[in-house]
Amino acid sequence: MCRRRATQATSGVNVQPPSLPVRSQRRQQAFALRSERGLSERGLNHWLHSTNRGSPMSRHAIHLRLVISLPVAVCSLLAVATAALAEAPPGDDKSLKTRALEMGAKLLQGNAPPARMDIYLVGFHPMKDHPDQQMEAHHYCQQVNQDFAQCVLFDGNGSDAKLTGIEYIISEKLFDSLPEDERDYWHPHNGEILSGQLVAPGIPGPAEHALMKDKMNSYGKTWHVWHTGAMGEPGAALPLGPPMLAWSFNRDGEAKPGLVERRDEQVGIDTAEKRRERTDLQSLAKPQAGVDALRSAFPDATPIPGVVDRNTAAAAPAAGSR
């Protein structure tokens, strides 16, 4: 089935998915067991807990490590090979000397920082100051600790994907510790999660649900440095101009028609179904700063249940007391 979905997603496109190492046979066993026995998220947690007694890692940590170690392994990569949007940058073909140096570097040098980028997410970003400029973003992230993650962004996940930006993700606790003027750079995530637009392709549904639950009420600071094109827009051949601060979609109707549908077709998922599966997360949603930041740019957009701006929530009781 994975091979069939990969053929559909990449029809007419000759791309190879990136190869990220599968961390251990033990972790593969966990997801294989879940699939074979139809274990629920609770059942998977119980199995992990019962077979890891004596480990210094908590059950939550073990589960999260499993979630982040296999997101783009085997089936997920086969099902999600997407091509970069822009043409290759201008320049001559690599010389034999350059290729030889690359081969030597691959054999002799380490790649510890990028090797830790083992969470794979796909979502969308409008630019805060130019919200009509929107793009699909493939995130490769490292969860540094429970409250902080760092990601590199690409315009696809094939071998020709172009690095388009970076994102830092922090918890609500860290966001509330920021100076007031710094908070304007951080976009809220509840809208992306509850709408079903943010996905972790390929991992089992219960694991993805646990990952999204873990990111409820979090914030991201994202800079895009290269607009490679989207939805028929021509992209720049090189990274031009200043970095652009990206934002999140927080209301239905903000994304350009076809943007989400195109991603769904390529990746082989259904955003509407993801949204239904996450309705239970609405009870965890707190009002977030920045939800209404793009409201004037999209006057016809409608609210996403559970996604509320902090200022709106704070003003409601005050208005009711008059």
C-alpha positions in Angstrom: 0.0 0.0 0.0 2.9 2.4 0.8 4.4 1.8 -2.6 1.0 2.5 -4.3 0.6 5.8 -2.4 4.1 6.8 -3.3 3.4 6.3 -7.0 0.3 8.4 -6.8 2.0 11.2 -4.9 4.9 11.4 -7.2 3.4 10.6 -10.6 5.5 12.2 -13.3 8.1 13.5 -10.7 11.5 11.8 -10.4 12.4 12.5 -6.8 14.0 10.4 -4.1 13.0 10.8 -0.5 15.7 11.8 1.9 17.1 8.9 3.9 17.0 9.4 7.7 18.3 6.6 9.9 15.8 4.4 11.7 17.1 4.6 15.2 16.8 1.1 16.4 15.1 -2.2 15.8 13.4 -1.8 19.2 11.5 1.3 18.0 10.5 -0.3 14.8 9.1 -3.2 16.8 6.9 -0.8 18.8 5.1 0.6 15.8 4.9 -2.7 14.1 3.3 -4.2 17.2 0.8 -1.3 17.3 -0.1 -1.9 13.7 -0.4 -5.6 13.9 -2.4 -5.7 17.1 -4.4 -2.5 16.5 -3.2 -1.0 19.7 -4.6 2.4 20.7 -2.4 5.2 21.9 -3.0 4.1 25.5 -2.1 0.5 24.6 1.1 1.6 22.9 2.0 3.7 26.0 1.3 0.7 28.2 3.4 -1.6 26.1 6.3 0.9 26.1 6.0 1.3 29.8 5.9 -2.4 30.6 8.9 -3.2 28.4 11.1 -0.3 29.5 11.1 -0.7 33.2 14.4 0.4 34.7 15.0 2.9 32.0 15.9 6.4 33.2 13.5 7.8 30.5 9.9 8.6 31.5 7.1 6.9 29.6 6.3 10.3 28.0 9.9 10.7 26.9 10.1 7.2 25.5 6.9 7.7 23.6 8.0 11.1 22.2 11.4 9.6 21.2 9.5 6.9 19.3 7.3 9.6 17.7 10.3 11.6 16.5 12.6 8.8 15.5 10.4 7.3 12.8 8.4 10.1 11.1 10.1 9.8 7.8 11.2 6.2 7.8 10.0 3.5 5.4 6.3 4.0 4.6 6.1 7.7 5.4 8.9 8.6 3.0 7.5 6.4 0.3 4.2 8.1 0.6 5.5 11.7 0.9 8.1 12.4 -1.8 7.3 15.9 -3.0 9.3 17.9 -5.5 10.7 21.3 -4.9 8.7 24.1 -6.4 11.4 26.3 -8.1 13.9 25.5 -10.7 17.4 24.7 -9.7 19.5 27.8 -8.8 21.7 29.2 -11.6 25.2 27.9 -11.7 27.6 25.5 -13.4 27.5 21.8 -12.7 29.7 20.5 -9.9 33.3 19.9 -10.9 35.0 16.5 -10.4 37.1 18.2 -7.7 34.0 19.4 -5.9 32.4 16.0 -6.0 35.5 14.4 -4.7 35.7 16.8 -1.8 32.0 16.1 -1.0 32.7 12.4 -1.0 35.6 12.8 1.3 33.7 15.1 3.6 30.8 12.6 3.8 33.3 9.8 4.8 35.4 11.8 7.2 33.2 14.5 8.7 30.4 14.3 11.1 26.9 15.7 10.7 25.6 15.7 14.3 23.4 18.8 14.2 21.3 17.9 11.1 21.2 14.3 12.1 19.2 15.3 15.2 16.5 16.9 13.1 14.3 13.9 13.3 10.7 15.3 13.7 9.1 15.8 10.3 6.1 18.2 10.0 4.3 19.8 7.1 2.3 23.0 7.4 1.7 26.4 5.8 3.0 29.9 6.4 1.7 33.3 5.2 4.1 36.2 5.6 3.0 38.5 8.4 3.6 41.7 6.5 2.5 40.2 3.1 -0.2 37.6 4.0 -1.0 37.0 0.3 2.4 35.4 0.0 1.8 31.9 1.3 3.8 28.7 1.1 4.0 25.1 2.1 6.7 24.4 4.6 8.4 21.1 5.3 9.9 21.2 8.8 12.7 19.1 10.0 12.9 19.7 13.8 14.9 18.7 16.9 13.1 18.7 20.2 15.9 20.2 22.3 13.9 19.9 25.6 10.2 19.8 26.5 9.8 23.5 26.0 12.0 24.3 23.0 12.4 22.9 19.5 14.4 24.1 16.5 13.6 23.4 12.8 15.0 23.9 9.3 12.4 24.5 6.6 12.4 23.2 3.0 10.0 23.7 0.1 9.7 19.9 -0.3 11.2 16.7 1.0 12.9 15.3 -2.1 16.6 15.4 -2.8 16.1 18.7 -4.8 14.3 20.5 -1.9 15.5 24.0 -1.2 16.2 25.4 2.3 13.8 28.3 2.7 13.9 29.2 6.3 14.1 28.4 10.0 11.6 28.1 12.9 11.9 28.0 16.6 9.1 26.5 18.7 8.5 27.3 22.3 5.9 26.3 24.9 3.3 28.7 26.4 5.5 28.9 29.5 8.5 30.2 27.6 6.3 32.6 25.5 4.9 34.2 28.7 8.4 34.8 29.9 9.3 36.9 26.8 9.4 40.7 26.8 6.2 42.2 25.4 7.8 43.7 22.2 9.4 40.3 21.5 6.1 38.5 21.5 5.1 40.2 18.2 7.5 37.9 16.4 5.9 34.6 17.6 2.8 33.1 15.9 0.3 30.8 17.6 -0.1 27.2 16.8 -3.6 26.2 17.9 -5.1 27.2 14.6 -2.7 25.0 12.7 -3.3 22.0 14.9 -7.1 22.2 15.3 -7.7 22.9 11.6 -5.8 19.7 10.7 -3.4 21.7 8.5 -0.2 20.8 10.5 0.6 17.2 10.0 3.4 14.7 10.7 3.2 12.5 7.6 3.6 8.7 7.9 3.6 8.1 11.6 0.7 6.1 13.1 -2.4 8.2 13.9 -2.1 7.8 17.7 1.5 8.9 17.6 0.7 12.0 15.5 -2.2 12.8 17.8 0.1 12.6 20.8 2.6 14.9 19.1 -0.1 17.5 18.2 -1.4 17.4 21.8 2.1 18.1 23.0 2.3 21.2 20.8 -1.1 22.7 21.9 -0.7 26.3 23.0 2.8 26.6 21.7 4.3 29.4 19.5 6.7 29.6 16.6 9.2 32.2 15.4 9.7 31.7 11.7 11.9 33.5 9.2 11.7 32.7 5.5 14.7 33.7 3.4 13.7 32.2 0.0 10.4 32.3 -1.7 10.6 29.5 -4.2 7.0 29.9 -5.5 3.6 28.4 -4.6 0.3 27.8 -6.4 1.5 28.9 -9.8 3.5 31.9 -8.5 7.0 32.1 -10.0 9.7 31.6 -7.4 13.0 33.4 -7.1 16.0 31.6 -8.6 18.1 32.7 -5.6 17.3 33.8 -2.0 16.7 37.5 -2.6 15.9 40.4 -0.3 15.6 40.6 3.5 14.2 37.7 5.6 10.4 37.7 6.0 8.6 37.0 9.3 6.1 34.2 8.7 2.8 33.7 10.5 0.2 31.0 10.9 -3.4 30.6 9.6 -5.8 31.1 12.5 -9.2 31.3 10.7 -10.9 29.3 8.0 -10.6 31.0 4.6 -7.1 32.5 5.1 -5.3 29.9 3.0 -5.4 30.4 -0.8 -7.9 28.1 -2.5 -6.0 24.9 -3.5 -3.0 25.4 -1.3 -4.1 22.8 1.4 -5.7 20.5 -1.2 -2.5 20.3 -3.3 -0.5 19.3 -0.2 -3.1 16.7 0.8 -3.1 15.2 -2.7 0.7 14.9 -2.8 1.1 13.6 0.8 -1.9 11.3 0.7 -3.8 12.7 3.7 -7.2 14.4 4.4 -7.0 17.6 6.3 -10.7 17.6 7.1 -10.4 14.1 8.6 -7.4 15.3 10.7 -9.5 18.1 11.9 -12.3 15.8 13.0 -9.8 13.5 14.8 -8.5 16.5 16.8 -11.8 17.8 18.1 -10.9 16.4 21.6 -7.9 18.8 21.7 -10.2 21.8 21.7 -10.7 21.4 25.4 -6.9 22.0 25.9 -6.8 25.2 23.8 -6.2 28.4 25.6 -6.5 31.9 24.1 -3.3 32.8 22.3 -1.6 36.0 21.3 -1.5 36.8 17.6 -4.6 34.9 16.5 -6.2 38.1 15.1 -2.9 39.5 13.7 -4.0 38.9 10.1 -7.8 39.4 10.6 -8.0 42.6 8.7 -6.2 41.0 5.7 -8.9 38.3 5.5 -12.2 40.0 6.4 -14.3 37.0 5.1 -12.5 34.4 7.1 -14.4 32.5 9.8 -13.3 31.3 13.3 -11.9 27.9 13.9 -13.6 26.4 17.0 -11.2 26.6 20.0 -9.0 29.2 18.4 -9.3 32.5 20.3 -7.2 35.6 20.5 -6.0 36.6 24.0 -7.1 40.2 23.7 -10.5 39.1 22.5 -10.9 36.7 25.5 -9.7 39.4 27.9 -12.1 41.9 26.5 -15.2 39.6 26.7 -15.6 39.5 30.5 -15.0 43.3 30.7 -17.7 43.9 28.1 -20.1 41.6 29.9 -19.6 43.4 33.3 -20.9 46.7 31.9 
